[in-house]
Amino acid sequence: LILGPVVGVSALAAGLADFVILGHEHGQLFLSSPLETEETVSGEMTPQELGGADLHASRSGIACLIAVDEDDATEIVSEMLSFLPDHCLAEPPTQICEDEPERICESLESLIPDDTNHPYDIRKVITDVVDENHFLELFETYADNIIVGFARLEGSTVGIIANQPKVLAGCLDIDASIKAARFIRTCDCYNIPLLTIVDVPGFLPGTVQEWGGIIRHGAKLLYAYAEATVPKLTVVTRKAYGGAYLAMSCKHLRSDYNVAWPTGELAVMGAEGAVQIIHRRRIGGSKNPDQERERLVEDYEEAFANPYKAAALGYLDDVVRPSDTRFALIKALGALLEKEEPRLCRG
């Protein structure tokens, strides 16, 4: 919790913290003094713009939350600690749940748009499924194409990772991979089960991402899920394509319980892209290429753009109605809370 300027080695120490909360007005972090930064000395930039709370919450990703004042900071810390155990060998705290486990989430039945390219807010899924619709989101303005935070299922703490279709169509990029990977590792350290909600069309393409090392940073997310020994639950709401599907807690990474909604699509890519590659010659040799393409896309969607093929191959444990998601997750989590998975010794 930082309510004033912090410079140098102390700032490095803050960077080691699991979660950093900055005061909005005076909370500042600098590795080097602002007086050594040319833009600050010349007056082009203020210290607040260089290392203030808003900057670290949205650009650097150091601050997970911003406090308005000291009272707000105290409330934030108190709420965050309510989700965490006392130490890494303890179990997360539980609370008495007054929210019915069998509660039907009726509004989720109409949440997914008919147009698969149309966005929706994944927060609606999270808040409808968790206890009392309460979700503590972290790093809200940093890499907001992926959402992370804490909630409870029947009183038990869970860490939630979810793609956000409203931002970059939910694609994974460098910042999102780093943000999610660190959160997963933190949850694994504190024995907090993971709930992953998937709607991801792939990794974000482009020279900026490739030159920035998306392969290396994307692998961090893959490794974090593979390494985690806590219970891992996954819900596919719509798209789960290609390498991004693999990186979002799939069965191949030893996820414990994977389900999909009837709108789920587990595939290498979307129907149009797949048809263009697989049937390129047939479309090119057709008298009416557009009509032939549309027919092939419809055939592909009917055969593969649904979760039932993946379930038949064992990549999913079940296909559930959106309204039944909460109850399905609570039942699965109850069976997995006593999960024991040995960790590799490093000596």
C-alpha distance (Angstrom), angle and dihedral (degrees) to the residues before:
residue distance angle dihedral
L1 . . .
I2 3.82 . .
L3 3.78 119.8 .
G4 3.83 98.7 163.5
P5 3.84 141.2 31.4
V6 3.82 116.3 -56.1
V7 3.83 120.8 -171.6
G8 3.80 137.4 -177.0
V9 3.80 123.3 -17.3
S10 3.80 91.7 6.6
A11 3.80 88.8 57.0
L12 3.81 89.1 52.2
A13 3.79 89.0 52.1
A14 3.80 89.6 52.0
G15 3.80 88.3 53.0
L16 3.81 88.7 61.4
A17 3.80 92.0 60.1
D18 3.79 119.9 106.3
F19 3.80 90.6 -131.7
V20 3.81 129.8 14.9
I21 3.82 120.8 -159.4
L22 3.81 117.4 -168.4
G23 3.78 128.7 -161.1
H24 3.80 109.1 -119.5
E25 3.80 98.3 -135.2
H26 3.80 105.7 36.2
G27 3.82 106.3 8.2
Q28 3.83 108.3 116.0
L29 3.80 135.3 160.8
F30 3.82 126.9 -162.0
L31 3.78 131.7 166.9
S32 3.82 89.6 -162.4
S33 3.78 125.0 29.0
P34 3.82 114.4 -90.9
L35 3.81 85.7 -126.5
E36 3.81 88.0 68.0
T37 3.81 93.7 53.2
E38 3.78 113.4 94.6
E39 3.82 95.7 -145.9
T40 3.82 91.4 52.6
V41 3.80 94.5 45.9
S42 3.82 91.9 49.7
G43 3.80 92.0 48.4
E44 3.79 95.9 -115.5
M45 3.79 90.6 118.3
T46 3.79 134.5 26.3
P47 3.83 123.1 -135.0
Q48 3.81 87.6 -110.4
E49 3.80 90.8 56.4
L50 3.80 91.0 47.0
G51 3.79 99.5 48.3
G52 3.79 109.8 -5.8
A53 3.80 128.8 134.1
D54 3.81 96.6 -95.7
L55 3.81 91.4 49.6
H56 3.80 93.8 50.7
A57 3.80 92.0 44.8
S58 3.81 96.0 51.1
R59 3.83 108.8 22.6
S60 3.79 111.7 26.2
G61 3.79 97.8 28.7
I62 3.81 93.1 -138.1
A63 3.81 97.3 121.1
C64 3.79 115.7 64.0
L65 3.81 94.8 -173.7
I66 3.81 138.2 10.4
A67 3.81 122.2 -137.8
V68 3.80 120.6 -148.6
D69 3.82 93.3 -150.7
E70 3.80 141.1 -22.5
D71 3.79 94.2 -75.8
D72 3.80 91.0 51.2
A73 3.81 89.9 47.7
T74 3.80 90.7 53.5
E75 3.80 91.5 51.1
I76 3.82 91.8 48.4
V77 3.80 92.7 50.3
S78 3.81 91.7 46.5
E79 3.80 92.5 51.2
M80 3.80 93.5 46.0
L81 3.80 92.6 49.7
S82 3.81 89.6 52.1
F83 3.81 87.9 69.0
L84 3.81 96.6 46.4
P85 3.82 132.3 74.9
D86 3.79 121.6 -122.3
H87 3.80 92.0 -106.7
C88 3.80 140.0 -6.1
L89 3.83 93.9 -90.4
A90 3.81 93.8 54.3
E91 3.79 128.3 84.8
P92 3.82 118.6 -109.8
P93 3.80 114.5 -96.0
T94 3.80 119.3 -98.6
Q95 3.77 128.9 -148.8
I96 3.78 132.4 -153.4
C97 3.79 105.6 -95.4
E98 3.80 118.3 -142.4
D99 3.80 91.7 176.4
E100 3.82 112.0 98.5
P101 3.83 113.5 -111.2
E102 3.83 89.5 -146.0
R103 3.80 92.7 52.5
I104 3.80 110.1 142.3
C105 3.82 114.9 -130.6
E106 3.78 95.0 -149.0
S107 3.81 95.9 167.9
L108 3.82 91.0 63.4
E109 3.81 91.1 67.0
S110 3.81 90.8 75.0
L111 3.80 99.0 32.2
I112 3.82 100.5 96.2
P113 3.85 111.3 77.6
D114 3.81 119.4 -126.4
D115 3.80 88.6 -124.8
T116 3.80 105.9 73.8
N117 3.82 90.2 -151.0
H118 3.80 93.6 55.3
P119 3.84 115.3 102.4
Y120 3.78 128.9 -129.1
D121 3.81 134.1 178.6
I122 3.81 112.2 -92.7
R123 3.81 88.8 -162.4
K124 3.79 86.6 75.7
V125 3.81 89.3 63.1
I126 3.79 92.5 47.6
T127 3.80 97.6 48.0
D128 3.81 93.9 44.3
V129 3.80 93.5 51.4
V130 3.83 102.2 43.4
D131 3.81 128.7 75.3
E132 3.80 115.0 -71.5
N133 3.81 89.3 -11.6
H134 3.81 89.1 -82.8
F135 3.80 119.0 146.8
L136 3.82 125.2 169.0
E137 3.80 103.6 -151.3
L138 3.80 119.0 -158.8
F139 3.83 128.1 -159.2
E140 3.80 88.9 12.9
T141 3.82 96.7 170.6
Y142 3.82 98.1 36.0
A143 3.82 118.8 85.6
D144 3.79 89.1 -15.3
N145 3.80 92.6 -178.1
I146 3.80 83.9 85.5
I147 3.79 126.5 43.2
V148 3.80 127.0 -150.2
G149 3.78 132.7 176.8
F150 3.80 148.8 110.7
A151 3.78 131.6 -75.0
R152 3.81 138.6 147.7
L153 3.79 135.5 -110.8
E154 3.82 112.5 -160.0
G155 3.80 88.3 -21.6
S156 3.82 97.0 -49.6
T157 3.80 120.2 118.6
V158 3.80 116.4 -116.0
G159 3.79 131.3 -179.4
I160 3.80 111.7 -134.5
I161 3.81 127.6 -151.6
A162 3.81 117.3 -179.1
N163 3.80 137.4 168.4
Q164 3.81 113.6 -123.4
P165 3.85 111.7 -139.7
K166 3.81 90.1 -168.6
V167 3.82 91.4 69.2
L168 3.83 121.5 55.2
A169 3.83 86.6 -21.8
G170 3.80 87.1 -75.2
C171 3.82 93.9 -65.6
L172 3.79 118.4 159.4
D173 3.80 116.3 -118.2
I174 3.80 134.7 171.1
D175 3.80 96.8 -82.0
A176 3.81 93.6 44.4
S177 3.81 91.6 50.1
I178 3.81 92.3 50.6
K179 3.80 93.0 44.7
A180 3.81 94.7 50.0
A181 3.82 95.4 40.9
R182 3.80 93.4 54.4
F183 3.79 92.1 46.7
I184 3.83 91.3 50.0
R185 3.79 91.7 50.8
T186 3.82 90.8 48.5
C187 3.81 91.5 51.6
D188 3.80 90.1 47.7
C189 3.83 90.3 52.2
Y190 3.81 91.3 53.6
N191 3.84 96.7 42.2
I192 3.81 93.1 -112.8
P193 3.84 115.1 154.1
L194 3.79 116.9 -122.4
L195 3.80 126.8 -127.9
T196 3.81 114.5 -169.2
I197 3.81 121.4 -167.7
V198 3.79 111.0 -163.7
D199 3.79 131.9 -154.8
V200 3.79 104.1 139.2
P201 3.82 128.1 146.4
G202 3.81 93.8 -169.1
F203 3.78 144.3 -76.7
L204 3.80 115.7 -39.1
P205 3.83 109.4 -96.6
G206 3.79 126.1 -141.9
T207 3.78 144.2 91.4
V208 3.82 93.6 -88.3
Q209 3.79 90.7 59.4
E210 3.80 96.5 40.6
W211 3.82 94.2 47.0
G212 3.80 90.0 43.5
G213 3.81 91.1 59.6
I214 3.81 104.0 -102.6
I215 3.81 88.3 164.0
R216 3.79 92.2 58.2
H217 3.79 95.7 40.2
G218 3.81 94.0 42.5
A219 3.80 88.0 53.7
K220 3.82 88.6 59.3
L221 3.80 89.1 64.5
L222 3.79 92.0 46.9
Y223 3.80 91.2 49.3
A224 3.82 94.2 46.1
Y225 3.80 91.6 57.3
A226 3.80 93.3 42.8
E227 3.81 91.8 49.9
A228 3.81 96.9 45.3
T229 3.80 114.0 104.6
V230 3.82 98.4 -174.0
P231 3.84 121.0 100.9
K232 3.80 109.4 -72.4
L233 3.80 122.3 -157.8
T234 3.81 124.7 -178.8
V235 3.81 133.2 -168.0
V236 3.81 120.4 -170.0
T237 3.80 108.8 -156.5
R238 3.80 99.7 174.9
K239 3.83 129.4 -32.7
A240 3.80 124.3 30.6
Y241 3.78 105.0 166.2
G242 3.78 135.2 173.5
G243 3.78 123.6 -48.5
A244 3.80 91.3 -8.2
Y245 3.82 88.6 61.4
L246 3.79 88.6 54.8
A247 3.80 91.8 48.9
M248 3.83 94.1 52.2
S249 3.81 102.6 73.1
C250 3.79 100.6 -78.3
K251 3.81 125.9 173.4
H252 3.80 89.5 -98.5
L253 3.82 88.5 65.3
R254 3.82 90.7 54.6
S255 3.78 96.6 -99.8
D256 3.80 108.5 173.8
Y257 3.80 102.8 -142.7
N258 3.80 124.7 19.0
V259 3.78 124.5 177.0
A260 3.78 135.5 164.3
W261 3.76 136.9 -156.4
P262 3.83 116.9 -119.6
T263 3.82 86.4 -101.3
G264 3.82 91.4 59.9
E265 3.79 119.9 121.3
L266 3.80 119.4 -165.6
A267 3.79 108.5 -174.7
V268 3.78 145.6 121.1
M269 3.81 90.1 -100.9
G270 3.80 142.8 -25.7
A271 3.78 121.9 -58.5
E272 3.82 96.9 -105.3
G273 3.79 94.2 50.3
A274 3.80 92.7 45.5
V275 3.80 93.2 49.2
Q276 3.79 91.6 48.4
I277 3.81 90.0 56.1
I278 3.81 101.1 36.9
H279 3.81 97.9 41.4
R280 3.79 100.9 30.3
R281 3.82 94.1 125.9
R282 3.79 94.5 44.0
I283 3.80 91.7 51.3
G284 3.82 92.2 45.2
G285 3.82 92.3 50.6
S286 3.79 95.0 46.7
K287 3.80 122.3 107.2
N288 3.80 88.8 -133.5
P289 3.84 107.7 30.1
D290 3.81 95.8 179.8
Q291 3.77 93.9 51.8
E292 3.80 92.1 45.2
R293 3.82 90.6 49.5
E294 3.80 91.9 51.5
R295 3.80 91.2 49.8
L296 3.79 92.7 49.6
V297 3.81 91.8 46.9
E298 3.80 90.2 53.0
D299 3.81 90.8 49.5
Y300 3.82 91.3 48.7
E301 3.80 93.2 48.3
E302 3.80 91.8 49.1
A303 3.81 91.6 50.2
F304 3.79 102.7 37.5
A305 3.82 112.8 7.4
N306 3.78 92.5 88.7
P307 3.81 135.4 70.2
Y308 3.80 97.7 -116.5
K309 3.80 96.6 83.8
A310 3.80 90.1 51.3
A311 3.81 90.6 47.6
A312 3.80 90.7 51.3
L313 3.81 89.2 53.6
G314 3.80 92.2 50.7
Y315 3.80 97.7 -108.3
L316 3.82 90.2 119.4
D317 3.78 131.4 41.7
D318 3.78 94.1 -151.1
V319 3.79 147.0 -16.3
V320 3.81 109.5 -123.9
R321 3.77 135.0 -173.4
P322 3.81 111.9 -107.9
S323 3.81 90.7 -120.1
D324 3.82 90.7 57.0
T325 3.80 95.4 50.5
R326 3.80 96.9 101.3
F327 3.80 94.9 52.2
A328 3.81 92.7 44.5
L329 3.81 91.6 52.2
I330 3.80 93.9 46.4
K331 3.81 91.8 51.2
A332 3.79 91.6 48.8
L333 3.80 93.8 45.7
G334 3.80 91.2 50.0
A335 3.79 89.7 56.6
L336 3.81 92.8 46.2
L337 3.81 102.1 45.9
E338 3.80 90.8 91.1
K339 3.80 92.2 49.3
E340 3.79 114.0 140.4
E341 3.77 120.8 -165.6
P342 3.82 118.8 171.1
R343 3.77 116.6 -124.7
L344 3.79 120.5 -133.9
C345 3.78 114.1 -103.7
R346 3.77 114.8 -123.9
G347 3.71 111.8 -160.5
